[in-house]
Amino acid sequence: MINFQKLFVLPKEEEEDFTFNEIEEGIYFRGHNLWLLVISMGIACVGLNINSSAAVIGAMLISPLMGPIVGVAFGFSIGNRHLIRLGLVNWLLMIVVALCSSTLYFFITPFHSETAQLESFKTATIFDCVLAILGGFAWFLGIVRKEAIKVIAGVAVSTACIPPLCTAGFGIANGNWEYFWGGFYFYLINCFFIGVGTWILSIVLGYQKYYLQRNSIKNRKTSLFISAISAIILIPSILLTKKKWDKEKLKERSESYIKTIKENHPELAIINHEIFQDNGKDFLKITLLNDSLTLSKGRLNEHNNLVKDIHLIWQYSPKQNNFESPEMKNMQAQISELKQEIERIKSKK
């Protein structure tokens, strides 16, 4: 028979003091951590700049940015002010160094385009908050294990602390404050909810009880404070999630509408369609070939009724005036000669 108590128990493989020293060592911004931060920032900046997901993932794997975050959360849990102060100082120092170095890179690089990788780290949703808090759980479980390399590496990828900071640096270098605030907020919610996950699990595993005499009133106040801060930080991510959801639904409905049009009017040559918003209204611009058949106004009104809350814009593609160019005439002559040759071969057979 399965013993569910043993199945779900979380044993500590290390002594409490050993775990404490391990967390404290990970806080410091010096030696290996300093060089790992510099190298990971360089890899992340290049990856975001050239739109390389492999480079961005590599930067996440070696980034040491989570050490001070876990240190602050653990110090907060066990009431160790020295650990909190040490973690905050090194965390702020890492942010300054990371922002300055990424800003410098994006300032001197000849490529200033907004890549898909940069775009992905400028908007944080509620799902990123969930990932961060689960990452905090996994990170702390990795720390209390004797062999935690694989766990910590996986958490570093899932929580993605360093690319958002590089995105913020891109915003500063290019004067694009949407990227700066978006990337920086993305980074802050990752940090906060990684810390919340660490704080919760340190209590569950008994570290708070080991280091600090349990005070129910103090713990209740701390829990209420963290809950309130969490709710405040979550508000922007909820709004961004709703915005992203609305955009995806609009895209799905537009695709469905275009599919209906193509089924009902296969003679129409739809070459492009584009969705956009203007003054709070949704628009769908449909482009037809300039030599495509024309729909009557009545039929257009019928289609407009299928999507009453989306404003349709029908347009024909610009006429090409290059059919009389020497290149086009030469190509048409070659096509004519090829057709004649094909006919000649057929007649011989």
C-alpha positions as CSV (number, residue, x, y, z in Angstrom):
1,M,0.0,0.0,0.0
2,I,1.3,3.5,-0.9
3,N,2.3,5.6,2.1
4,F,1.1,9.1,0.9
5,Q,2.7,10.8,3.9
6,K,6.1,9.6,2.8
7,L,5.2,10.2,-0.9
8,F,4.6,14.0,-0.4
9,V,7.0,14.8,2.5
10,L,9.8,17.3,1.8
11,P,12.8,16.1,3.7
12,K,15.8,18.4,4.2
13,E,19.0,16.8,2.9
14,E,21.2,19.5,4.6
15,E,21.6,21.0,8.0
16,E,19.9,24.3,8.5
17,D,23.2,26.1,9.1
18,F,24.7,24.7,5.9
19,T,21.7,26.0,3.9
20,F,22.0,29.4,5.6
21,N,25.7,29.6,4.6
22,E,24.9,28.5,1.1
23,I,22.2,31.2,0.7
24,E,24.5,33.9,2.2
25,E,27.3,33.0,-0.2
26,G,25.0,33.3,-3.2
27,I,24.1,36.9,-2.2
28,Y,27.6,38.4,-2.7
29,F,28.3,40.3,-5.9
30,R,31.9,39.4,-6.2
31,G,34.3,36.8,-7.7
32,H,32.5,34.2,-9.7
33,N,29.1,35.9,-9.4
34,L,30.5,39.2,-10.7
35,W,32.0,37.6,-13.8
36,L,29.0,35.4,-14.4
37,L,26.8,38.5,-14.3
38,V,29.0,40.3,-16.8
39,I,29.1,37.3,-19.2
40,S,25.4,36.5,-18.9
41,M,24.5,40.1,-19.6
42,G,26.7,40.1,-22.8
43,I,25.1,36.9,-24.0
44,A,21.6,38.1,-23.3
45,C,22.1,41.4,-25.0
46,V,23.5,39.8,-28.1
47,G,20.7,37.2,-28.1
48,L,18.0,39.8,-27.8
49,N,19.7,42.0,-30.4
50,I,20.0,39.3,-33.1
51,N,16.7,37.5,-32.1
52,S,18.5,34.3,-30.9
53,S,16.4,32.4,-28.4
54,A,19.4,29.9,-27.8
55,A,21.6,32.8,-26.7
56,V,18.9,34.2,-24.4
57,I,18.4,30.8,-22.8
58,G,22.1,30.4,-22.3
59,A,22.3,33.8,-20.5
60,M,19.4,32.7,-18.2
61,L,21.3,29.5,-17.2
62,I,24.4,31.3,-16.0
63,S,22.9,34.4,-14.5
64,P,23.5,34.9,-10.8
65,L,20.7,37.4,-10.3
66,M,18.5,35.2,-8.1
67,G,21.0,34.8,-5.3
68,P,20.2,38.2,-3.6
69,I,16.5,37.8,-4.1
70,V,16.4,34.4,-2.3
71,G,18.7,35.9,0.4
72,V,16.3,38.8,1.1
73,A,13.3,36.5,1.2
74,F,15.0,34.0,3.5
75,G,16.3,36.7,5.8
76,F,12.8,38.2,5.9
77,S,11.4,34.8,6.9
78,I,13.8,34.0,9.7
79,G,14.0,37.6,10.9
80,N,17.7,38.1,10.0
81,R,18.3,41.8,9.3
82,H,21.9,41.3,8.3
83,L,20.8,38.9,5.6
84,I,18.1,41.3,4.4
85,R,20.4,44.3,4.3
86,L,23.1,42.3,2.5
87,G,20.7,40.9,0.0
88,L,19.1,44.3,-0.8
89,V,22.5,46.1,-1.3
90,N,23.8,43.4,-3.6
91,W,20.5,43.2,-5.4
92,L,20.4,46.9,-6.1
93,L,24.1,46.8,-7.1
94,M,23.4,44.0,-9.6
95,I,20.5,46.0,-11.1
96,V,22.6,49.1,-11.6
97,V,25.5,47.1,-13.2
98,A,23.1,45.2,-15.4
99,L,21.2,48.3,-16.6
100,C,24.4,50.2,-17.3
101,S,26.1,47.4,-19.2
102,S,23.0,46.6,-21.3
103,T,22.3,50.3,-22.0
104,L,25.9,50.7,-23.1
105,Y,25.7,47.6,-25.4
106,F,22.5,48.7,-27.1
107,F,23.8,52.3,-27.4
108,I,26.9,51.2,-29.4
109,T,25.4,48.3,-31.4
110,P,24.6,49.1,-35.0
111,F,21.4,47.1,-34.8
112,H,18.5,49.0,-33.1
113,S,15.5,47.1,-34.4
114,E,12.8,45.8,-32.0
115,T,13.2,42.0,-32.3
116,A,10.6,39.3,-31.3
117,Q,12.8,38.4,-28.3
118,L,12.8,41.9,-27.0
119,E,9.1,42.2,-27.6
120,S,8.4,39.0,-25.5
121,F,10.1,40.5,-22.4
122,K,8.4,43.9,-22.4
123,T,4.9,42.6,-21.3
124,A,4.4,40.7,-18.1
125,T,1.1,38.9,-17.5
126,I,-0.4,37.0,-14.6
127,F,1.1,33.8,-16.0
128,D,4.6,35.2,-15.5
129,C,3.7,35.9,-11.8
130,V,2.6,32.3,-11.4
131,L,5.9,31.1,-13.1
132,A,7.9,33.3,-10.7
133,I,6.3,32.0,-7.5
134,L,6.6,28.4,-8.7
135,G,10.2,29.2,-9.6
136,G,10.7,30.4,-6.0
137,F,9.4,27.1,-4.7
138,A,11.7,25.1,-7.0
139,W,14.7,27.3,-6.3
140,F,14.4,26.8,-2.5
141,L,13.8,23.1,-2.9
142,G,17.0,23.0,-5.0
143,I,19.0,24.8,-2.3
144,V,18.0,22.4,0.4
145,R,19.0,19.4,-1.7
146,K,22.6,18.2,-1.8
147,E,22.7,18.2,-5.6
148,A,20.7,21.2,-6.9
149,I,22.4,22.1,-10.2
150,K,19.8,20.8,-12.5
151,V,16.9,22.2,-10.5
152,I,18.4,25.7,-10.2
153,A,19.3,25.7,-13.9
154,G,15.7,24.9,-14.8
155,V,14.4,27.6,-12.5
156,A,16.7,30.2,-14.1
157,V,15.2,29.5,-17.5
158,S,11.6,29.4,-16.4
159,T,11.8,32.7,-14.4
160,A,13.9,34.6,-16.9
161,C,15.4,37.3,-14.7
162,I,18.1,38.7,-16.9
163,P,16.4,39.2,-20.3
164,P,13.9,41.7,-18.9
165,L,16.7,43.8,-17.4
166,C,18.4,43.8,-20.8
167,T,15.1,44.8,-22.4
168,A,14.9,47.8,-20.0
169,G,18.5,48.7,-21.0
170,F,17.4,48.6,-24.7
171,G,14.6,51.0,-23.8
172,I,17.0,53.5,-22.1
173,A,19.5,53.3,-25.0
174,N,16.8,54.0,-27.7
175,G,14.7,56.3,-25.7
176,N,11.8,53.8,-25.8
177,W,10.2,54.1,-22.4
178,E,7.6,51.5,-23.2
179,Y,10.4,48.9,-23.4
180,F,12.1,50.3,-20.3
181,W,9.1,50.2,-18.0
182,G,7.8,47.0,-19.5
183,G,11.1,45.2,-19.1
184,F,11.7,46.6,-15.6
185,Y,8.2,45.7,-14.4
186,F,8.7,42.2,-15.8
187,Y,11.9,41.9,-13.8
188,L,10.4,43.3,-10.6
189,I,7.5,40.8,-10.5
190,N,9.9,38.0,-11.2
191,C,12.0,39.1,-8.2
192,F,9.1,39.7,-5.9
193,F,7.2,36.4,-6.5
194,I,10.4,34.4,-6.5
195,G,10.9,35.9,-3.0
196,V,7.3,35.1,-2.0
197,G,7.8,31.4,-3.1
198,T,11.1,31.3,-1.1
199,W,9.4,32.9,2.0
200,I,6.4,30.4,1.9
201,L,8.6,27.3,1.5
202,S,11.0,28.3,4.2
203,I,8.1,28.4,6.6
204,V,6.7,25.1,5.4
205,L,10.0,23.4,5.8
206,G,10.5,24.7,9.3
207,Y,13.4,27.1,8.8
208,Q,11.5,30.0,10.4
209,K,10.7,27.8,13.5
210,Y,14.4,26.8,13.7
211,Y,15.8,30.3,13.6
212,L,13.0,32.3,15.1
213,Q,10.7,31.6,18.0
214,R,7.2,31.5,16.5
215,N,5.2,34.6,17.1
216,S,1.7,34.2,15.7
217,I,0.8,37.9,15.9
218,K,4.0,39.0,14.1
219,N,3.6,36.2,11.5
220,R,0.0,37.3,10.8
221,K,1.1,40.9,10.3
222,T,3.9,39.7,8.0
223,S,1.5,37.6,6.0
224,L,-1.0,40.4,5.6
225,F,1.8,42.8,4.5
226,I,3.1,40.4,1.9
227,S,-0.5,39.7,0.6
228,A,-1.2,43.4,0.3
229,I,2.0,44.1,-1.6
230,S,1.4,41.0,-3.9
231,A,-2.1,42.3,-4.7
232,I,-0.8,45.8,-5.6
233,I,2.0,44.3,-7.8
234,L,-0.5,42.0,-9.5
235,I,-2.8,44.8,-10.7
236,P,-0.7,45.9,-13.7
237,S,-0.1,42.2,-14.8
238,I,-3.8,41.5,-14.6
239,L,-4.6,44.5,-16.8
240,L,-1.9,43.4,-19.3
241,T,-3.2,39.9,-19.3
242,K,-6.7,41.2,-20.1
243,K,-5.3,43.3,-22.9
244,K,-3.4,40.4,-24.3
245,W,-6.5,38.2,-24.0
246,D,-8.6,40.7,-25.9
247,K,-6.0,41.0,-28.6
248,E,-5.9,37.2,-29.1
249,K,-9.7,36.9,-29.2
250,L,-9.8,39.7,-31.8
251,K,-7.2,37.9,-33.8
252,E,-9.2,34.6,-33.6
253,R,-12.5,36.3,-34.6
254,S,-10.8,38.1,-37.5
255,E,-9.2,34.8,-38.8
256,S,-12.6,33.1,-38.5
257,Y,-14.2,36.0,-40.4
258,I,-11.6,35.8,-43.2
259,K,-12.1,32.1,-43.5
260,T,-15.9,32.6,-43.9
261,I,-15.3,35.2,-46.6
262,K,-13.0,32.9,-48.5
263,E,-15.6,30.0,-48.3
264,N,-18.5,32.2,-49.5
265,H,-16.5,34.1,-52.1
266,P,-13.7,31.9,-53.5
267,E,-13.5,34.2,-56.5
268,L,-12.2,37.0,-54.3
269,A,-8.4,37.2,-54.1
270,I,-7.7,38.3,-50.5
271,I,-3.9,39.0,-50.3
272,N,-3.7,40.4,-46.9
273,H,-5.7,41.3,-43.7
274,E,-4.6,43.4,-40.7
275,I,-6.2,44.0,-37.3
276,F,-5.6,47.1,-35.3
277,Q,-7.1,49.4,-32.7
278,D,-7.7,53.1,-32.9
279,N,-9.4,55.2,-30.2
280,G,-10.7,52.1,-28.4
281,K,-12.3,50.6,-31.6
282,D,-11.3,47.4,-33.4
283,F,-10.6,47.5,-37.1
284,L,-10.0,44.8,-39.7
285,K,-8.4,46.0,-43.0
286,I,-8.9,43.5,-45.8
287,T,-6.8,44.0,-49.0
288,L,-7.9,42.5,-52.3
289,L,-6.1,42.3,-55.6
290,N,-6.8,45.3,-57.8
291,D,-8.2,43.0,-60.5
292,S,-10.4,41.0,-58.2
293,L,-14.2,40.9,-58.6
294,T,-16.1,43.7,-56.9
295,L,-18.7,43.0,-54.2
296,S,-21.9,45.0,-54.3
297,K,-22.6,47.4,-51.4
298,G,-25.4,45.2,-50.3
299,R,-23.2,42.1,-50.0
300,L,-20.6,44.2,-48.1
301,N,-23.3,45.3,-45.6
302,E,-24.2,41.6,-45.1
303,H,-20.6,40.8,-44.2
304,N,-20.3,43.8,-42.0
305,N,-23.2,42.4,-39.9
306,L,-21.2,39.3,-39.2
307,V,-18.8,41.3,-37.1
308,K,-20.8,44.2,-35.8
309,D,-18.2,45.2,-33.2
310,I,-15.3,45.1,-35.7
311,H,-15.1,47.9,-38.2
312,L,-14.3,46.6,-41.7
313,I,-12.1,48.4,-44.1
314,W,-12.1,47.0,-47.7
315,Q,-9.3,48.2,-50.0
316,Y,-7.7,47.1,-53.3
317,S,-3.9,46.7,-53.6
318,P,-2.2,49.5,-55.3
319,K,-2.0,49.1,-59.1
320,Q,1.4,48.2,-60.4
321,N,2.6,50.4,-63.2
322,N,5.7,48.5,-64.0
323,F,4.2,46.2,-66.7
324,E,5.6,48.5,-69.4
325,S,9.1,48.5,-68.0
326,P,11.9,47.0,-70.1
327,E,12.5,44.2,-67.6
328,M,8.8,43.1,-67.7
329,K,8.7,43.3,-71.5
330,N,11.9,41.1,-71.7
331,M,10.3,38.6,-69.3
332,Q,7.1,38.5,-71.3
333,A,9.0,37.9,-74.5
334,Q,10.9,35.0,-72.9
335,I,7.6,33.5,-71.7
336,S,6.2,33.8,-75.2
337,E,9.2,32.1,-76.7
338,L,9.0,29.3,-74.1
339,K,5.3,28.7,-74.9
340,Q,6.1,28.6,-78.6
341,E,8.9,26.1,-78.0
342,I,6.6,23.9,-75.9
343,E,4.0,23.9,-78.6
344,R,6.6,23.0,-81.2
345,I,7.8,20.0,-79.2
346,K,4.2,18.9,-78.7
347,S,3.5,19.1,-82.4
348,K,6.5,16.9,-83.2
349,K,5.4,14.2,-80.9
